[in-house]
Amino acid sequence: MAYAIGYELRVYWVPPGIGPSSNAPGPGLNGGPAQVLAFFNSQTGGYPPNAPTFTAGDVTALLASMSTDLSTQMNAALARVQGFATGGG
């Protein structure tokens, strides 16, 4: 395999009254009540065809693979993300 990509997607649930307009800490600020769920490239996502080149077609294939991979992971975690708003998750 000649090339691969790595990616990460974070979903933040920020409760009312938290964030840049308040004095309370939000996501990424060492604490606070915000909850975060991160998704990373899986073993099946982010890999191009076996080729020693990196062409526009390879980029398109990589991004399509990334989209499918993240969509699969996020759909599997929907209940957990929805649970953030009720204190679950």
C-alpha positions as a LaTeX table, in Angstrom:
\begin{tabular}{lrrr}
\hline
Residue & $x$ (\AA) & $y$ (\AA) & $z$ (\AA) \\
\hline
Met1 & 0.00 & 0.00 & 0.00 \\
Ala2 & 1.50 & 3.27 & $-1.06$ \\
Tyr3 & $-0.67$ & 5.87 & 0.69 \\
Ala4 & $-3.21$ & 6.11 & 3.48 \\
Ile5 & $-4.90$ & 8.96 & 5.29 \\
Gly6 & $-5.74$ & 9.45 & 8.93 \\
Tyr7 & $-8.71$ & 11.47 & 10.12 \\
Glu8 & $-10.62$ & 12.36 & 13.24 \\
Leu9 & $-14.08$ & 13.80 & 13.77 \\
Arg10 & $-15.32$ & 15.09 & 17.12 \\
Val11 & $-18.95$ & 15.61 & 18.11 \\
Tyr12 & $-19.40$ & 18.07 & 20.97 \\
Trp13 & $-22.56$ & 18.43 & 23.01 \\
Val14 & $-22.44$ & 21.79 & 24.69 \\
Pro15 & $-25.26$ & 22.41 & 27.18 \\
Pro16 & $-27.09$ & 25.74 & 27.36 \\
Gly17 & $-25.07$ & 28.45 & 29.07 \\
Ile18 & $-21.70$ & 26.94 & 28.14 \\
Gly19 & $-19.39$ & 28.12 & 25.39 \\
Pro20 & $-17.70$ & 31.24 & 24.10 \\
Ser21 & $-20.40$ & 33.63 & 25.33 \\
Ser22 & $-20.21$ & 32.43 & 28.94 \\
Asn23 & $-17.56$ & 32.29 & 31.62 \\
Ala24 & $-17.95$ & 28.52 & 32.03 \\
Pro25 & $-15.43$ & 26.21 & 30.37 \\
Gly26 & $-16.52$ & 24.45 & 27.22 \\
Pro27 & $-15.05$ & 21.76 & 24.95 \\
Gly28 & $-11.30$ & 21.56 & 24.90 \\
Leu29 & $-10.85$ & 23.86 & 27.89 \\
Asn30 & $-9.83$ & 21.32 & 30.55 \\
Gly31 & $-13.10$ & 20.43 & 32.10 \\
Gly32 & $-16.58$ & 21.75 & 32.00 \\
Pro33 & $-19.80$ & 19.88 & 31.41 \\
Ala34 & $-19.47$ & 19.55 & 27.64 \\
Gln35 & $-19.28$ & 15.98 & 26.35 \\
Val36 & $-17.17$ & 14.85 & 23.42 \\
Leu37 & $-17.29$ & 11.76 & 21.25 \\
Ala38 & $-14.42$ & 11.23 & 18.82 \\
Phe39 & $-14.36$ & 9.06 & 15.72 \\
Phe40 & $-11.12$ & 7.97 & 14.03 \\
Asn41 & $-10.27$ & 6.18 & 10.82 \\
Ser42 & $-11.04$ & 2.49 & 11.18 \\
Gln43 & $-9.19$ & $-0.45$ & 9.73 \\
Thr44 & $-11.53$ & $-0.43$ & 6.74 \\
Gly45 & $-11.49$ & 3.30 & 6.02 \\
Gly46 & $-8.89$ & 5.57 & 4.53 \\
Tyr47 & $-7.04$ & 3.26 & 2.22 \\
Pro48 & $-6.61$ & 3.69 & $-1.52$ \\
Pro49 & $-6.19$ & 0.95 & $-4.09$ \\
Asn50 & $-2.75$ & $-0.67$ & $-4.11$ \\
Ala51 & $-0.90$ & 1.71 & $-6.39$ \\
Pro52 & 2.39 & 3.59 & $-6.11$ \\
Thr53 & 0.76 & 6.79 & $-7.36$ \\
Phe54 & $-1.33$ & 9.50 & $-5.74$ \\
Thr55 & $-3.69$ & 10.86 & $-8.36$ \\
Ala56 & $-6.93$ & 12.83 & $-8.34$ \\
Gly57 & $-8.76$ & 9.51 & $-8.61$ \\
Asp58 & $-6.94$ & 8.23 & $-5.51$ \\
Val59 & $-7.94$ & 11.36 & $-3.59$ \\
Thr60 & $-11.56$ & 10.89 & $-4.61$ \\
Ala61 & $-11.45$ & 7.23 & $-3.55$ \\
Leu62 & $-9.87$ & 8.13 & $-0.20$ \\
Leu63 & $-12.47$ & 10.79 & 0.57 \\
Ala64 & $-15.32$ & 8.48 & $-0.42$ \\
Ser65 & $-13.89$ & 5.80 & 1.86 \\
Met66 & $-13.53$ & 8.33 & 4.69 \\
Ser67 & $-17.12$ & 9.48 & 4.28 \\
Thr68 & $-18.47$ & 5.92 & 4.34 \\
Asp69 & $-16.33$ & 5.01 & 7.35 \\
Leu70 & $-17.35$ & 8.04 & 9.43 \\
Ser71 & $-21.01$ & 7.68 & 8.46 \\
Thr72 & $-21.01$ & 4.04 & 9.58 \\
Gln73 & $-19.35$ & 4.87 & 12.90 \\
Met74 & $-21.59$ & 7.87 & 13.62 \\
Asn75 & $-24.80$ & 6.02 & 12.76 \\
Ala76 & $-23.77$ & 3.23 & 15.14 \\
Ala77 & $-23.31$ & 5.81 & 17.92 \\
Leu78 & $-26.48$ & 7.88 & 17.43 \\
Ala79 & $-28.12$ & 6.67 & 20.63 \\
Arg80 & $-25.01$ & 7.57 & 22.62 \\
Val81 & $-24.81$ & 11.06 & 21.10 \\
Gln82 & $-28.53$ & 11.64 & 21.75 \\
Gly83 & $-27.95$ & 10.51 & 25.33 \\
Phe84 & $-25.57$ & 13.39 & 25.94 \\
Ala85 & $-28.51$ & 15.81 & 26.14 \\
Thr86 & $-30.16$ & 13.79 & 28.91 \\
Gly87 & $-27.03$ & 13.12 & 30.93 \\
Gly88 & $-26.41$ & 9.71 & 29.42 \\
Gly89 & $-23.96$ & 8.72 & 26.77 \\
\hline
\end{tabular}
